[in-house]
């Protein structure tokens, strides 16, 4: 499953989800993470990479990401800007893909710090696109739930397909991220 999705992502044009469009409500929040290749691939890669970590990290790394992402979104809504946000988002796709390819295992705190940096950037982008109509809570809940589901999808794919398939998918994700950053 991950391999065909990665192949399709490589064949598509750059699809950055952060185009400045301000959608509203729960459905917009649920759809936003799958509307651009950058977020979609990074979130699946979080799950693929987390599946290769120790038992403790496997449980809390995917939960940490949406929580820190929410902090980044709240910071953006509050007017706090993260310099280089789009570059960090692109880097997250490449780095998470490569962590998966190389099956890098690191202490949970180090993995948590890395994911937190990436989550802040993704959250900033979502926060900048928060609807002005007062439906921001529903929007935040939607993109957080969709992000968690994409992490779970990556973990399930890794567990079902095995380490080699996860590494191949990670390579596809890293290549797609590189292409997105260069396009």
C-alpha beads as a LAMMPS data file, in Angstrom:
LAMMPS data file: protein, C-alpha beads

183 atoms
182 bonds

1 atom types
1 bond types

-500.0 500.0 xlo xhi
-500.0 500.0 ylo yhi
-500.0 500.0 zlo zhi

Masses

1 110.0

Atoms # bond

1 1 1 0.000 0.000 0.000
2 1 1 2.733 2.495 0.901
3 1 1 4.703 1.764 -2.265
4 1 1 1.894 2.600 -4.730
5 1 1 1.060 5.760 -2.769
6 1 1 4.700 6.837 -2.850
7 1 1 4.890 6.151 -6.588
8 1 1 1.812 8.294 -7.201
9 1 1 3.283 11.079 -5.102
10 1 1 6.472 10.987 -7.154
11 1 1 4.502 11.314 -10.388
12 1 1 2.357 14.227 -9.244
13 1 1 3.229 17.909 -9.384
14 1 1 4.328 19.724 -6.261
15 1 1 1.279 19.952 -4.042
16 1 1 2.077 22.125 -1.096
17 1 1 -0.930 22.199 1.201
18 1 1 -0.063 25.629 2.514
19 1 1 -1.412 27.930 -0.147
20 1 1 -2.918 30.554 2.151
21 1 1 -6.488 29.369 1.581
22 1 1 -8.642 29.748 4.654
23 1 1 -11.067 26.857 4.933
24 1 1 -13.562 26.442 7.735
25 1 1 -14.830 23.746 10.048
26 1 1 -14.139 20.167 10.995
27 1 1 -14.333 18.763 7.465
28 1 1 -11.856 21.346 6.162
29 1 1 -9.504 20.414 8.997
30 1 1 -9.853 16.708 8.270
31 1 1 -9.189 17.218 4.559
32 1 1 -6.360 19.714 4.872
33 1 1 -3.571 17.236 5.778
34 1 1 -4.338 15.108 2.740
35 1 1 -4.638 18.056 0.341
36 1 1 -0.889 18.495 -0.102
37 1 1 1.913 16.050 -0.638
38 1 1 4.189 17.674 1.918
39 1 1 1.965 17.027 4.913
40 1 1 0.609 13.704 3.662
41 1 1 4.054 12.214 3.060
42 1 1 5.588 13.606 6.256
43 1 1 2.760 12.227 8.397
44 1 1 2.928 8.773 6.833
45 1 1 6.713 8.856 7.292
46 1 1 6.264 9.650 10.997
47 1 1 4.268 6.436 11.297
48 1 1 6.720 4.395 9.214
49 1 1 9.669 5.645 11.264
50 1 1 7.894 5.316 14.613
51 1 1 7.086 1.678 13.845
52 1 1 10.837 0.941 13.806
53 1 1 11.449 2.511 17.240
54 1 1 11.424 0.855 20.652
55 1 1 8.098 0.055 22.297
56 1 1 7.890 3.276 24.336
57 1 1 8.829 5.572 21.465
58 1 1 6.439 3.736 19.143
59 1 1 3.584 4.743 21.412
60 1 1 4.355 8.339 22.225
61 1 1 6.198 9.773 19.195
62 1 1 3.090 9.686 16.953
63 1 1 1.023 11.172 19.804
64 1 1 3.563 13.933 20.404
65 1 1 3.411 15.247 16.851
66 1 1 -0.260 16.372 16.798
67 1 1 0.087 17.932 20.248
68 1 1 3.126 20.026 19.315
69 1 1 1.531 20.766 15.948
70 1 1 -1.403 22.289 17.829
71 1 1 1.022 24.469 19.780
72 1 1 2.537 25.664 16.509
73 1 1 -0.925 26.448 15.133
74 1 1 -1.886 28.358 18.281
75 1 1 1.374 30.289 18.127
76 1 1 0.659 31.257 14.506
77 1 1 -2.856 32.371 15.385
78 1 1 -1.313 34.421 18.200
79 1 1 1.021 36.148 15.741
80 1 1 4.226 34.215 16.493
81 1 1 6.013 33.411 13.236
82 1 1 8.496 30.603 12.689
83 1 1 11.273 31.660 10.316
84 1 1 11.816 29.240 7.445
85 1 1 8.545 27.414 8.039
86 1 1 8.089 26.110 4.474
87 1 1 11.742 25.042 4.271
88 1 1 11.424 23.166 7.555
89 1 1 8.264 21.472 6.289
90 1 1 10.090 20.373 3.127
91 1 1 13.045 19.227 5.195
92 1 1 10.692 17.208 7.399
93 1 1 9.572 15.154 4.394
94 1 1 13.156 14.455 3.305
95 1 1 14.475 13.794 6.821
96 1 1 11.610 11.557 7.915
97 1 1 11.908 9.605 4.674
98 1 1 15.649 9.148 5.211
99 1 1 15.194 8.183 8.864
100 1 1 12.881 5.456 7.587
101 1 1 15.249 4.366 4.791
102 1 1 18.138 4.061 7.213
103 1 1 15.915 2.651 9.961
104 1 1 17.495 5.118 12.385
105 1 1 16.829 4.339 16.009
106 1 1 17.545 7.087 18.472
107 1 1 16.760 7.800 22.089
108 1 1 13.090 8.688 22.463
109 1 1 13.919 12.179 23.751
110 1 1 16.045 12.904 20.643
111 1 1 13.359 11.606 18.307
112 1 1 10.831 13.656 20.236
113 1 1 12.858 16.857 19.829
114 1 1 13.245 16.250 16.117
115 1 1 9.552 15.561 15.636
116 1 1 8.668 18.579 17.794
117 1 1 10.641 20.890 15.489
118 1 1 8.890 19.461 12.443
119 1 1 5.500 19.548 14.181
120 1 1 5.917 23.226 15.061
121 1 1 6.510 24.053 11.393
122 1 1 3.521 22.021 10.199
123 1 1 1.403 23.563 12.953
124 1 1 2.486 27.063 11.971
125 1 1 1.320 26.441 8.409
126 1 1 -2.040 25.144 9.631
127 1 1 -2.393 28.021 12.065
128 1 1 -1.749 30.585 9.342
129 1 1 -4.650 29.036 7.435
130 1 1 -7.048 29.097 10.358
131 1 1 -10.502 30.209 9.264
132 1 1 -11.496 33.708 10.287
133 1 1 -15.131 32.698 10.775
134 1 1 -14.701 31.377 14.315
135 1 1 -14.600 27.692 13.337
136 1 1 -10.953 27.392 14.327
137 1 1 -11.512 24.845 17.119
138 1 1 -13.277 22.451 14.738
139 1 1 -10.587 23.070 12.107
140 1 1 -7.809 22.381 14.665
141 1 1 -9.529 19.194 15.833
142 1 1 -9.941 18.068 12.234
143 1 1 -6.334 18.513 11.160
144 1 1 -5.091 16.966 14.414
145 1 1 -7.308 13.897 14.003
146 1 1 -6.324 13.489 10.346
147 1 1 -2.649 13.795 11.266
148 1 1 -2.976 11.101 13.939
149 1 1 -4.771 8.831 11.457
150 1 1 -1.987 9.325 8.895
151 1 1 0.576 8.376 11.573
152 1 1 -1.464 5.268 12.329
153 1 1 -1.675 4.434 8.616
154 1 1 2.114 4.653 8.341
155 1 1 2.579 2.436 11.383
156 1 1 0.073 -0.138 10.127
157 1 1 1.688 -0.143 6.676
158 1 1 5.119 -0.687 8.250
159 1 1 3.852 -3.511 10.428
160 1 1 2.065 -5.250 7.568
161 1 1 4.547 -4.702 4.753
162 1 1 7.741 -5.253 6.715
163 1 1 11.042 -3.444 7.081
164 1 1 12.193 -3.638 3.449
165 1 1 8.933 -2.233 2.087
166 1 1 9.046 0.516 4.731
167 1 1 12.562 1.434 3.666
168 1 1 11.546 1.539 -0.002
169 1 1 8.561 3.733 0.891
170 1 1 10.874 5.941 2.966
171 1 1 13.164 6.348 -0.037
172 1 1 10.214 7.343 -2.201
173 1 1 9.116 9.847 0.431
174 1 1 12.613 11.331 0.731
175 1 1 12.912 11.631 -3.071
176 1 1 9.463 13.219 -3.333
177 1 1 10.393 15.670 -0.569
178 1 1 13.614 16.574 -2.342
179 1 1 11.723 17.113 -5.568
180 1 1 9.132 19.296 -3.795
181 1 1 11.859 21.436 -2.280
182 1 1 13.599 21.892 -5.648
183 1 1 10.449 22.555 -7.680

Bonds

1 1 1 2
2 1 2 3
3 1 3 4
4 1 4 5
5 1 5 6
6 1 6 7
7 1 7 8
8 1 8 9
9 1 9 10
10 1 10 11
11 1 11 12
12 1 12 13
13 1 13 14
14 1 14 15
15 1 15 16
16 1 16 17
17 1 17 18
18 1 18 19
19 1 19 20
20 1 20 21
21 1 21 22
22 1 22 23
23 1 23 24
24 1 24 25
25 1 25 26
26 1 26 27
27 1 27 28
28 1 28 29
29 1 29 30
30 1 30 31
31 1 31 32
32 1 32 33
33 1 33 34
34 1 34 35
35 1 35 36
36 1 36 37
37 1 37 38
38 1 38 39
39 1 39 40
40 1 40 41
41 1 41 42
42 1 42 43
43 1 43 44
44 1 44 45
45 1 45 46
46 1 46 47
47 1 47 48
48 1 48 49
49 1 49 50
50 1 50 51
51 1 51 52
52 1 52 53
53 1 53 54
54 1 54 55
55 1 55 56
56 1 56 57
57 1 57 58
58 1 58 59
59 1 59 60
60 1 60 61
61 1 61 62
62 1 62 63
63 1 63 64
64 1 64 65
65 1 65 66
66 1 66 67
67 1 67 68
68 1 68 69
69 1 69 70
70 1 70 71
71 1 71 72
72 1 72 73
73 1 73 74
74 1 74 75
75 1 75 76
76 1 76 77
77 1 77 78
78 1 78 79
79 1 79 80
80 1 80 81
81 1 81 82
82 1 82 83
83 1 83 84
84 1 84 85
85 1 85 86
86 1 86 87
87 1 87 88
88 1 88 89
89 1 89 90
90 1 90 91
91 1 91 92
92 1 92 93
93 1 93 94
94 1 94 95
95 1 95 96
96 1 96 97
97 1 97 98
98 1 98 99
99 1 99 100
100 1 100 101
101 1 101 102
102 1 102 103
103 1 103 104
104 1 104 105
105 1 105 106
106 1 106 107
107 1 107 108
108 1 108 109
109 1 109 110
110 1 110 111
111 1 111 112
112 1 112 113
113 1 113 114
114 1 114 115
115 1 115 116
116 1 116 117
117 1 117 118
118 1 118 119
119 1 119 120
120 1 120 121
121 1 121 122
122 1 122 123
123 1 123 124
124 1 124 125
125 1 125 126
126 1 126 127
127 1 127 128
128 1 128 129
129 1 129 130
130 1 130 131
131 1 131 132
132 1 132 133
133 1 133 134
134 1 134 135
135 1 135 136
136 1 136 137
137 1 137 138
138 1 138 139
139 1 139 140
140 1 140 141
141 1 141 142
142 1 142 143
143 1 143 144
144 1 144 145
145 1 145 146
146 1 146 147
147 1 147 148
148 1 148 149
149 1 149 150
150 1 150 151
151 1 151 152
152 1 152 153
153 1 153 154
154 1 154 155
155 1 155 156
156 1 156 157
157 1 157 158
158 1 158 159
159 1 159 160
160 1 160 161
161 1 161 162
162 1 162 163
163 1 163 164
164 1 164 165
165 1 165 166
166 1 166 167
167 1 167 168
168 1 168 169
169 1 169 170
170 1 170 171
171 1 171 172
172 1 172 173
173 1 173 174
174 1 174 175
175 1 175 176
176 1 176 177
177 1 177 178
178 1 178 179
179 1 179 180
180 1 180 181
181 1 181 182
182 1 182 183
